[in-house]
Amino acid sequence: MVIKAKPVGMIRAIDNVNGEDGGSRLEPQVGLEFDSSDDARECYSLYAKRMGFKIRTGQLYRSRTDGSVSSRRFVCSKEGFQTNSRTGCPAFIRVQRNASGKWVIDHYFKDHNHDLESTGENPTPVMQSKPPIVKNSLADVTQRSKVKLLEDVEDRRPCPSGVINVKRVKRDGDDGQSKVQPFLGLVFNSANEAYQLYHSYGANKGFRVRIGQLFRSRHDGSISSRRFVCSKEGFQHPSRVGCGAYMRIKRQESGTWVVDRLREDHNHGLGTQMETHKGSLNASNRFIEEVNGGLQNKDLVTKYNKNLVKRWREKHNRSDWYHVLFEYFQSKQAEDTGFFHAVEVNDGNCMSIFWADGRSRYSCSQFGDAIVLDTSYKNSVYLVPFATFVGVNHHKQPVLLGCALIADESQESYTWLFKTWLRAMSGRHPLSIIADEDKAIQQAIAEVFPGTHHRFSLWQIKAKEREFLSSMDNGFKCEYEKCTLHSQTADEFDIAWNALLSRYGLKENVWLKEMFESRASWVPLYLRATFFAGISMNESIDSFFGTLLNAQTPIVEFVSRYERGLEQRREEERKEDFDTYNLQAFLQTKEPVEEQCRRLYTLTVFKIFQKELLQSYSYLGFKIYEEGANSRYLLRKCGNDNEKNIVTFCASNLNVSCSCQMFEFEGVLCRHALRVFQILEIREVPSHYILHRWTRNAEYGTVGDAESVGTSQELKALMLWSLRETACKYIEAGSASLEKYKLAYEIMREGGRKLSWQRTRDYVCWCHGDAATTFFINYDCNESKLDSSISGLEILLEQVRLAAGEDCGNAAGEAVARDLRTL
């Protein structure tokens, strides 16, 4: 068999790579590239066969943006401790999918902690790192009984009940540290007590503890066992060395927890006795037990290390990121007058950073009604805590509305972030926001955006559903999906949900209780009435920067990759603009409404409308109610009696609403409403159902009237960004050549004359120039202010000094005074 693999960077294949069995002679190396993950597994399998060990498929990791598999681990068959034959061997390879779709080995650990079988070949020597055999090692205890009473352990004083309560353990010395060591058979009242003991034990010994895997019952999905591991377990970061030390506890029928597996050997040096920080103990007290099938899929490692992560990020940002970003901010401000950035400062320390260029701020004035807060990278403890605000433009493309580096995932940090974004975007509140369901984010949104509908990120909901539903039978899965996806009214959902819980005995399930309480943030029924710019409820949202930026992005490459990704997205938008203005979609009917919408909508949105129009012909409409100007119609699809919708119409103002709520959710009229228009012979879509954000002219920010915009603050912001963006286009086009510069200058100058003429009654436009400098000053000259306005003169003089500098400012100020006297 030939394995399709090629070297990347400094990779060396062993022998005969060009021969028929070239794939079987490859030795795994970091950087080796494959066409598929299966090819990588086959290569590692052939290598293992030559070396004398077997492999298994280990963990897989999914993308937080679309749920696709992004990396895989292939491990030695003796990895882990689930059976007596396994020794916790750390040998493995990990392959990661890159932007081109190839799979590259990004982690490789070669050494095994057990003897390899002889294969009859002469393989490359492998260094075997066998752990020292010590008393109470896992190799010894696996041959003993899984449960050992306290009385059977040497130097232990038996507890009358046979159960250890950490709160009652005797503490010696001033430090108050527990002297109890973990051992097989040690019993606890709760998993939290076990965690506290192992945490204290680690502090005494000189190592830190993380919360590792949990295992669930196949019967009811409740947690049946937990692992607490050394902080250097695994290889996800260079500081981790694959340490095998851990303690596992198993839940008993009585509800207690017993230590059933324990490994005390570390493969690294231990530090001195560490102080148990108050913050760490508080984190352990927040450790949540999942009972009665409850599901708590949280990043407990981050919870435990919260203070450590915060301190690391603060230090990391200050020492590296701030320096790099501030240089970038300064260069952007020099060329972009609309560029905005802000820094959160806490006790003199720089924390979170937010920035948005002028284009992003302008885009928000047009497309900031529905936004996505993408925190895909925030759970990276060691690298980039990066977040983006993303909207949907008039071509249904993602558009960047701001970026941030988040110091920590606290409510305070997110509150600062949302308030800063609001300030940068002229105070315009979004109608809806899609963000993670983290408590900190929920609380911050409720505080800063009280009227905004928060919708949970789909990937989080799907991940938790997969974990919970994996332990349930197919009947429950079908009923669950029918209840959540197909309920048409709130009453229908409540009845179906309660019936489901009763039928399967899950009324006390913790996770299902939480999901029901937050149903307005994830059940489609409750989301359809809110405008989300048509962002699908069934598909995950792609990251704005794709694979260009991720949690492993080096500091030195961040800005260049960020700029490249941003330019790619904006180039895609320019291409769609060009196509919209230079191409025309084919008309499929002779309806005037189709021609009207082709003329107004962008190509992408028109295709959505056209599809709804064509589908409208397959519906039958029946008037079922009429009173005055109001009427109601029943729409039924031909050949499908189960698909029915109710459309309400008001003849006095041409208002229409449909039970499918497509217009409310997406901003485009549905097939049902269009069918009613056909029945009533309404030939054009009423203007209030043509959203400006979906039209060809949306990028220019044309302002119709104050009523159509909202508050005066929003109107002013819209006018400001529309004029600024238009001026930027003149500047960009005019700087291309001297001829275009002259043309653009004359156009702007002519426009300036017209503006000055229109404002003569309210303003005086004064110009003073010499060979070096020209000043333009606008001053309110109402009659009440023009008469001997000393304060007004001082304002003008100050403006001139700021524009001209101190050296020539005084002379120019005298000219201002003379000209004002003549006025």
Secondary structure, DSSP 8 states (H G I E B T S, - for coil): ----EE--SS----S-TTSTTGGGG----TT-EESSHHHHHHHHHHHHHHHT--EEEEEEEE-TTT--EEEEEEEETT-SSSSTT------EEEEEE-TTS-EEEEEEE--BSS-----SS------B------TT-HHHHTTS-SS--GGGSTT----TTS-B-GGGS-B-STT--B-----TT-EESSHHHHHHHHHHHHHHHT--EEEEEEEE-TTT--EEEEEEEETT-SSSSTT------EEEEEE-TTS-EEEEEEE---SS---S-----HHHHHHHHT-----TT------HHHHHTHHHHHHHHHHHIIIIIHHHHHHHHHHHHHH-TT-EEEEEEETTEEEEEEEE-HHHHHHHHHH-SEEEEE-TTTT-SSS--EEEEEEE-TTS-EEEEEEEE-S--SHHHHHHHHHHHHHHTTT---SEEEE---HHHHHHHHHH-TTSEEEE-HHHHHHHHHHHHTTS-HHHHHHHHHHHHH--SHHHHHHHHHHHHHHHT-TT-HHHHHHHHTGGGT-HHHHTTS--TT--SSS----TTTTSS-TT--HHHHHHHHHHHHHHHHHHHHHHHHHHHH------S--HHHHHHHHHB-HHHHHHHHHHHHHHTTEEEEEEEEETTEEEEEEEETTEEEEEEEEEEETTTTEEEETT-HHHHHSS--HHHHHHHHHTT--S--GGGS-GGGBGGGGGT----HHHH-SHHHHHHHHHHHHHHHHHHHHHHHTT-HHHHHHHHHHHHHHHHHHHHHTTTTEEEEEEE-SS-EEEEEEE--HHHHTT-HHHHHHHHHHHHHHH-HHHHHHHHHHHHHHHHH-
